Amino acid sequence: MEKPSSSLLSLYLILSTISISYIVQASVPPSATFKYVNEGDFGDYIVEYDANYRALSPFAQPFQLCFYNTTPNAFTLAIRMGTVRSESLMRWVWEANRGKPVRENATLTFSTDGNLVLADADGTIAWQTNTANKGVVGFNLLSNGNMVLHDSKGQFVWQSFDSPTDTLLVGQSLKIDAVNKLVSRASEKLNVDGAYSLVMEDKTLSLYYKSPYATKPLLYFAFNDLVSVTKGPLKHVTFGPELSMEYQGAENFGGTVTFRRPKYNSTLTYFRLEMDGNIRFHTYEDNADWSAWQVTYTLLDRNSWETECQLPERCGNFGLCENDQCVACPSPKGLLGWSKDCQPPKLTSCGVSDFSYYKLEGVDHFMIKYTSGNGPVKQEACSTKCTKDCKCLGYFYHTQSSRCLISYDLKTLTKVANSTHLAYIKTPNK
């Protein structure tokens, strides 16, 4: 076998040196690594959801990384927004492990390989950035609330802005190549995914309600008049500093929507899909003494695009809504006084002779405004479809347009001026 020439050997040594040098440069210096243990006393200040919390070292005014819990020994790694000076509620604006809580003595570790790992006390990995050996050299929490892992050139290898939960900060986006939706929180105590989602679709944004009785999420609001591109798909939708949203589709086709002109500096604002399915902007005024947070915009509101009656659960499981207010409980005997306990009739049998329908005039289901139902179809066909479907609780029919909507979950019904908008609700005969 011939020995390699001196020139080839020199080239091999040079390439090896470059490769070794790159590996060295691409690792995190030991001085920049860390390991935080979830232990010790809880913080003293009031925070959102009446949570207990432990503040960690990463801090960039007014953001700080913390462990918090709303139920005993079930912690979430999160970024908190707010300052102790204002004595106002600090808010949780990003979460790593919703629905996968960790316990006391869990650890957050940033190692020389560049991976950021949240592990439970027994070592089980609850969440990680999956950035091991991908060129990460450092960790930083930025002043805009974005937590980043960066390479030697300062480029972000990973950023928290790419994985929102229910909240967007100024400059944060929904992206087609990252997380393209927000999901509401279930309740103040229960930190798991709730029933509502904001989804970036091909040409617009849409709000959905996930019903336990329907096979698909139910559309209750679409941003067609606000965010819409003819040349899709949407590439990103970014929350802006002036209570605005910038969107871009194919061939740089897009625009900017200003929801409301801010009265003061709104840089420290977050956009949240709330637990009730509404969207609100919350702005932090750092100079305020007590009430530092202001709700600066509400999407579904009598002064906005739609009223609160468009919210699926505004009036509970079965209530009639008019002008943002719950006004009645529909029943076979007519409209009864409103109560939080309003319930649709309970069917004990699917037999055709075991139930009938009662009629409501000038009433819409929350879905029909944005789905328009099916049709044109005759009312008899609409009725027959619901009658043959055991899961159908009622149907909604627009006589002028001959549109039909079959409903598996009734929730809030809306009173409308048009008496040709009809609702037919199943009720047992006995």
C-alpha positions as CSV (number, residue, x, y, z in Angstrom):
1,M,0.0,0.0,0.0
2,E,1.4,3.4,-0.9
3,K,1.9,6.0,1.8
4,P,0.0,9.2,1.5
5,S,2.0,12.1,0.0
6,S,3.2,14.8,2.2
7,S,0.8,17.3,0.6
8,L,-2.2,15.1,1.3
9,L,-1.1,14.5,4.9
10,S,-0.7,18.2,5.4
11,L,-4.3,18.8,4.0
12,Y,-5.6,16.1,6.3
13,L,-4.0,17.7,9.3
14,I,-5.3,21.2,8.4
15,L,-8.9,19.9,8.0
16,S,-8.7,17.9,11.2
17,T,-7.4,21.1,13.0
18,I,-10.3,23.1,11.5
19,S,-12.8,20.5,12.5
20,I,-11.5,20.2,16.1
21,S,-11.4,24.0,16.3
22,Y,-15.0,24.2,15.2
23,I,-16.1,21.7,17.8
24,V,-14.3,23.6,20.5
25,Q,-15.8,26.9,19.4
26,A,-19.2,25.4,19.2
27,S,-19.3,24.2,22.8
28,V,-20.6,26.1,25.8
29,P,-17.8,27.4,28.0
30,P,-18.0,25.7,31.4
31,S,-18.3,29.1,33.0
32,A,-21.6,29.7,31.0
33,T,-23.2,26.4,32.1
34,F,-25.7,26.2,35.0
35,K,-27.9,23.9,37.0
36,Y,-30.8,25.2,38.9
37,V,-32.6,23.0,41.5
38,N,-36.3,23.6,42.3
39,E,-35.9,23.9,46.1
40,G,-36.0,26.5,48.9
41,D,-38.4,29.2,50.0
42,F,-41.1,30.6,47.8
43,G,-41.1,34.2,46.6
44,D,-43.0,36.9,48.6
45,Y,-44.7,38.8,45.8
46,I,-48.2,38.4,44.3
47,V,-48.2,36.6,41.0
48,E,-50.8,35.5,38.5
49,Y,-53.1,32.5,39.3
50,D,-52.3,33.0,43.0
51,A,-49.2,30.8,42.4
52,N,-46.2,29.9,44.6
53,Y,-43.0,30.6,42.8
54,R,-39.2,30.4,43.0
55,A,-37.3,33.0,41.0
56,L,-34.2,31.9,39.1
57,S,-31.1,34.0,38.2
58,P,-31.9,34.7,34.5
59,F,-33.5,38.2,34.6
60,A,-34.0,41.1,32.1
61,Q,-36.3,43.9,33.4
62,P,-39.2,43.2,33.7
63,F,-38.8,39.5,32.8
64,Q,-37.5,36.7,35.0
65,L,-37.3,32.9,34.7
66,C,-39.1,31.0,37.5
67,F,-40.5,27.7,38.7
68,Y,-44.2,28.2,39.7
69,N,-47.1,26.0,40.9
70,T,-50.8,26.4,41.4
71,T,-51.3,22.9,42.9
72,P,-48.9,21.2,45.3
73,N,-45.7,19.7,43.9
74,A,-46.7,20.4,40.3
75,F,-44.3,23.0,38.9
76,T,-44.0,24.8,35.6
77,L,-40.9,26.4,34.2
78,A,-42.0,29.9,33.1
79,I,-41.1,33.5,32.3
80,R,-42.7,36.1,34.6
81,M,-43.4,39.7,33.5
82,G,-43.6,42.6,36.0
83,T,-41.6,44.2,38.7
84,V,-41.7,44.0,42.5
85,R,-41.8,47.8,42.7
86,S,-45.4,48.1,41.4
87,E,-46.8,45.5,43.8
88,S,-49.1,44.5,40.9
89,L,-49.7,41.0,39.8
90,M,-46.8,39.6,37.9
91,R,-47.9,37.6,34.8
92,W,-46.8,34.4,33.3
93,V,-46.0,35.0,29.6
94,W,-44.2,31.9,28.5
95,E,-44.2,28.3,29.7
96,A,-42.0,25.4,28.9
97,N,-43.8,22.3,30.2
98,R,-47.6,23.0,30.4
99,G,-49.4,19.7,31.1
100,K,-46.1,18.0,32.2
101,P,-45.4,19.4,35.6
102,V,-42.2,18.6,37.6
103,R,-41.8,18.2,41.3
104,E,-39.7,19.5,44.1
105,N,-35.9,19.1,43.4
106,A,-36.5,19.1,39.6
107,T,-33.5,20.6,37.7
108,L,-33.0,23.0,34.8
109,T,-29.6,22.3,33.3
110,F,-27.6,24.0,30.6
111,S,-24.6,21.8,29.7
112,T,-21.5,22.3,27.6
113,D,-23.2,20.4,24.7
114,G,-25.7,23.3,24.4
115,N,-28.9,21.6,25.4
116,L,-31.2,23.1,27.9
117,V,-33.0,20.4,29.9
118,L,-35.8,20.4,32.4
119,A,-35.7,17.1,34.3
120,D,-37.9,15.8,37.2
121,A,-36.4,14.8,40.5
122,D,-36.0,11.2,39.3
123,G,-34.2,12.3,36.2
124,T,-37.1,12.0,33.8
125,I,-36.9,14.6,31.1
126,A,-40.0,16.8,31.1
127,W,-38.9,19.3,28.5
128,Q,-35.8,20.2,26.5
129,T,-34.6,22.4,23.6
130,N,-33.0,19.5,21.6
131,T,-30.0,21.7,20.8
132,A,-27.2,19.3,21.9
133,N,-24.1,19.7,19.6
134,K,-25.8,22.2,17.3
135,G,-23.4,25.0,17.7
136,V,-24.8,26.6,20.9
137,V,-22.3,28.6,22.9
138,G,-24.5,30.7,25.2
139,F,-27.8,31.3,26.9
140,N,-29.6,34.6,27.4
141,L,-32.9,36.1,28.5
142,L,-33.4,39.2,26.4
143,S,-35.1,42.5,27.5
144,N,-38.1,41.7,25.2
145,G,-38.8,38.5,27.1
146,N,-37.3,36.1,24.5
147,M,-35.1,33.4,26.0
148,V,-32.5,32.3,23.5
149,L,-29.7,29.9,22.9
150,H,-27.2,31.4,20.4
151,D,-24.1,30.3,18.4
152,S,-20.7,31.9,18.2
153,K,-22.0,34.5,15.6
154,G,-24.9,35.5,17.9
155,Q,-27.5,33.7,15.7
156,F,-30.4,32.1,17.6
157,V,-30.3,28.3,17.4
158,W,-33.3,28.1,19.7
159,Q,-35.7,30.8,21.1
160,S,-38.7,30.7,23.3
161,F,-40.5,33.1,20.9
162,D,-40.8,30.0,18.6
163,S,-42.9,28.0,21.1
164,P,-45.7,30.2,22.6
165,T,-48.4,28.7,24.8
166,D,-51.3,31.1,25.2
167,T,-49.4,34.4,24.9
168,L,-47.5,36.6,22.4
169,L,-45.1,39.3,23.5
170,V,-44.2,42.3,21.3
171,G,-42.1,41.0,18.4
172,Q,-43.3,37.4,18.8
173,S,-44.9,35.6,15.9
174,L,-46.9,32.6,14.9
175,K,-45.0,31.0,12.1
176,I,-45.7,28.4,9.5
177,D,-42.4,26.6,10.4
178,A,-42.8,26.8,14.1
179,V,-45.7,26.7,16.5
180,N,-48.6,28.2,14.5
181,K,-51.2,28.4,17.2
182,L,-52.0,29.5,20.8
183,V,-53.9,27.3,23.2
184,S,-55.7,28.6,26.2
185,R,-55.1,27.5,29.7
186,A,-57.8,25.2,31.3
187,S,-58.3,27.1,34.6
188,E,-56.3,29.1,37.1
189,K,-55.6,26.0,39.1
190,L,-55.2,23.5,36.4
191,N,-52.3,24.2,34.1
192,V,-53.2,22.1,31.1
193,D,-54.5,22.9,27.6
194,G,-57.9,24.5,27.6
195,A,-60.7,24.4,25.1
196,Y,-59.7,27.3,23.0
197,S,-57.2,27.8,20.2
198,L,-56.0,30.6,17.9
199,V,-54.8,29.0,14.7
200,M,-52.8,30.6,11.8
201,E,-54.4,29.0,8.7
202,D,-53.6,29.4,5.0
203,K,-55.1,32.8,4.6
204,T,-56.2,34.1,7.9
205,L,-56.4,33.5,11.7
206,S,-59.2,31.6,13.3
207,L,-60.5,30.9,16.8
208,Y,-61.8,27.4,17.7
209,Y,-63.6,25.8,20.6
210,K,-62.8,22.2,21.3
211,S,-66.1,20.5,22.4
212,P,-66.1,17.1,24.1
213,Y,-69.1,16.2,22.0
214,A,-67.9,17.2,18.5
215,T,-65.3,15.4,16.5
216,K,-63.6,18.6,15.2
217,P,-63.0,22.0,16.9
218,L,-65.8,24.4,16.3
219,L,-65.1,27.8,14.6
220,Y,-66.4,30.8,16.5
221,F,-64.5,33.7,15.0
222,A,-62.4,34.3,11.9
223,F,-60.1,37.3,11.3
224,N,-61.1,37.5,7.6
225,D,-61.8,41.3,7.8
226,L,-58.6,41.9,9.8
227,V,-55.9,39.5,8.7
228,S,-56.3,38.0,5.2
229,V,-54.0,37.2,2.3
230,T,-55.1,36.3,-1.3
231,K,-51.7,34.8,-2.0
232,G,-51.2,32.3,0.8
233,P,-50.2,30.5,2.8
234,L,-49.6,32.9,5.7
235,K,-45.9,32.7,6.6
236,H,-46.1,34.6,9.9
237,V,-48.3,36.9,12.0
238,T,-46.3,39.1,14.4
239,F,-47.6,41.0,17.4
240,G,-46.4,44.6,17.1
241,P,-45.5,47.4,19.6
242,E,-48.4,49.7,18.7
243,L,-51.2,47.2,19.6
244,S,-50.9,46.0,16.0
245,M,-50.3,42.8,14.1
246,E,-48.2,42.4,11.0
247,Y,-48.9,39.5,8.6
248,Q,-47.1,38.2,5.6
249,G,-48.0,35.6,3.0
250,A,-46.5,34.4,-0.3
251,E,-44.5,36.9,-2.4
252,N,-44.3,39.2,0.6
253,F,-48.1,39.9,0.3
254,G,-49.4,41.1,3.6
255,G,-50.2,44.1,5.8
256,T,-50.6,45.5,9.3
257,V,-53.7,45.7,11.4
258,T,-53.8,48.3,14.2
259,F,-56.4,47.1,16.7
260,R,-56.4,50.3,18.8
261,R,-54.2,53.4,19.0
262,P,-52.3,53.2,22.3
263,K,-52.7,56.1,24.8
264,Y,-49.2,55.6,26.1
265,N,-46.1,53.5,25.6
266,S,-47.3,50.0,24.8
267,T,-44.0,48.2,24.2
268,L,-44.6,46.1,27.4
269,T,-47.8,44.5,26.1
270,Y,-48.8,40.9,25.7
271,F,-51.5,39.4,23.5
272,R,-53.3,36.5,25.2
273,L,-55.9,33.9,24.3
274,E,-57.8,33.9,27.6
275,M,-59.4,31.0,29.4
276,D,-62.9,32.2,28.3
277,G,-61.9,32.1,24.6
278,N,-61.5,35.9,24.3
279,I,-58.4,37.7,23.2
280,R,-57.1,40.6,25.3
281,F,-54.1,42.8,25.2
282,H,-52.5,43.6,28.6
283,T,-50.1,46.6,28.8
284,Y,-47.7,47.1,31.6
285,E,-47.1,50.7,32.8
286,D,-43.9,50.6,34.8
287,N,-44.5,54.0,36.4
288,A,-47.8,53.0,38.0
289,D,-48.0,52.6,41.7
290,W,-50.6,49.8,42.0
291,S,-52.6,49.0,39.0
292,A,-49.6,48.6,36.6
293,W,-51.6,46.4,34.2
294,Q,-54.2,47.7,31.9
295,V,-56.5,45.8,29.5
296,T,-55.8,47.9,26.4
297,Y,-57.9,45.9,23.9
298,T,-60.5,43.1,23.9
299,L,-61.4,41.4,20.7
300,L,-64.9,40.2,21.5
301,D,-66.6,43.1,23.1
302,R,-69.5,45.5,22.5
303,N,-67.1,48.2,21.4
304,S,-65.1,45.9,19.1
305,W,-65.6,43.6,16.1
306,E,-68.0,41.2,17.7
307,T,-69.9,41.1,21.0
308,E,-69.2,38.7,23.9
309,C,-72.2,36.7,22.7
310,Q,-69.9,35.2,20.1
311,L,-67.9,33.4,22.9
312,P,-69.1,29.8,23.1
313,E,-69.3,29.6,26.9
314,R,-70.3,33.2,27.6
315,C,-73.7,32.0,28.9
316,G,-72.6,28.5,30.0
317,N,-73.9,25.2,28.6
318,F,-77.2,26.6,27.3
319,G,-78.0,30.3,27.6
320,L,-79.4,33.0,25.4
321,C,-77.1,36.0,25.0
322,E,-78.1,39.5,23.8
323,N,-75.9,42.7,23.9
324,D,-73.1,41.0,25.8
325,Q,-75.5,39.8,28.5
326,C,-77.0,36.4,29.3
327,V,-80.8,37.1,29.2
328,A,-82.6,33.8,29.3
329,C,-82.6,30.0,29.5
330,P,-84.4,28.5,26.5
331,S,-86.9,25.8,27.3
332,P,-89.9,24.0,25.7
333,K,-92.1,26.4,27.9
334,G,-90.4,29.4,26.4
335,L,-87.6,31.7,27.6
336,L,-87.0,31.4,31.3
337,G,-85.0,33.6,33.6
338,W,-81.2,33.4,33.2
339,S,-79.2,31.1,35.5
340,K,-75.7,29.7,35.4
341,D,-77.3,26.3,35.7
342,C,-79.1,26.5,32.3
343,Q,-78.8,23.1,30.7
344,P,-80.2,21.7,27.4
345,P,-82.8,19.0,27.7
346,K,-81.4,15.6,28.5
347,L,-82.3,12.9,26.0
348,T,-82.5,9.3,27.3
349,S,-83.2,7.7,23.9
350,C,-82.4,8.1,20.3
351,G,-85.7,6.6,19.2
352,V,-87.5,8.9,16.8
353,S,-90.7,8.6,18.8
354,D,-88.9,9.4,22.0
355,F,-88.1,13.0,21.3
356,S,-89.4,16.1,19.5
357,Y,-88.2,19.6,18.8
358,Y,-89.1,23.0,20.2
359,K,-88.6,26.1,18.2
360,L,-86.8,29.4,18.9
361,E,-87.1,32.3,16.6
362,G,-84.4,35.0,16.0
363,V,-81.7,32.8,17.5
364,D,-78.3,31.8,16.1
365,H,-75.6,29.3,17.1
366,F,-72.1,30.8,17.6
367,M,-70.8,28.7,14.7
368,I,-73.2,29.7,12.0
369,K,-71.9,33.2,11.6
370,Y,-68.5,32.0,10.3
371,T,-69.4,28.6,8.8
372,S,-72.7,29.6,7.3
373,G,-73.9,26.0,7.7
374,N,-74.7,23.7,4.8
375,G,-76.9,24.4,1.9
376,P,-79.0,25.5,0.2
377,V,-81.1,22.7,1.6
378,K,-84.8,22.3,2.5
379,Q,-85.7,22.5,6.2
380,E,-87.2,19.0,6.1
381,A,-83.8,17.6,5.0
382,C,-82.1,19.6,7.8
383,S,-84.5,18.2,10.4
384,T,-84.2,14.7,9.1
385,K,-80.4,14.8,9.3
386,C,-80.5,15.8,12.9
387,T,-83.2,13.3,13.8
388,K,-81.2,10.4,12.4
389,D,-78.0,11.5,14.2
390,C,-78.1,10.4,17.9
391,K,-75.4,12.9,18.8
392,C,-77.3,15.9,17.3
393,L,-78.8,18.1,20.0
394,G,-80.6,20.4,17.6
395,Y,-80.4,22.2,14.3
396,F,-80.3,25.9,13.2
397,Y,-81.9,27.0,10.0
398,H,-81.9,30.3,8.0
399,T,-85.1,30.2,5.9
400,Q,-84.0,33.1,3.6
401,S,-80.7,31.4,2.6
402,S,-81.8,27.8,3.2
403,R,-78.7,27.2,5.3
404,C,-78.6,24.3,7.8
405,L,-76.3,23.8,10.8
406,I,-76.4,20.6,12.8
407,S,-75.2,21.1,16.4
408,Y,-73.6,18.6,18.7
409,D,-72.9,21.2,21.4
410,L,-75.2,24.1,21.9
411,K,-73.5,26.3,24.5
412,T,-74.3,30.0,24.1
413,L,-77.1,31.0,21.7
414,T,-77.3,34.5,20.4
415,K,-80.5,36.6,20.0
416,V,-80.7,38.3,16.6
417,A,-83.1,40.7,15.0
418,N,-83.9,38.4,12.0
419,S,-86.9,36.3,13.0
420,T,-86.2,33.9,10.0
421,H,-83.1,32.6,11.9
422,L,-84.6,29.5,13.6
423,A,-83.3,27.0,16.2
424,Y,-84.9,23.6,16.8
425,I,-83.8,22.0,20.0
426,K,-84.4,18.3,20.8
427,T,-86.4,17.6,23.9
428,P,-87.6,14.2,25.4
429,N,-91.3,13.4,25.0
430,K,-91.6,12.1,28.5
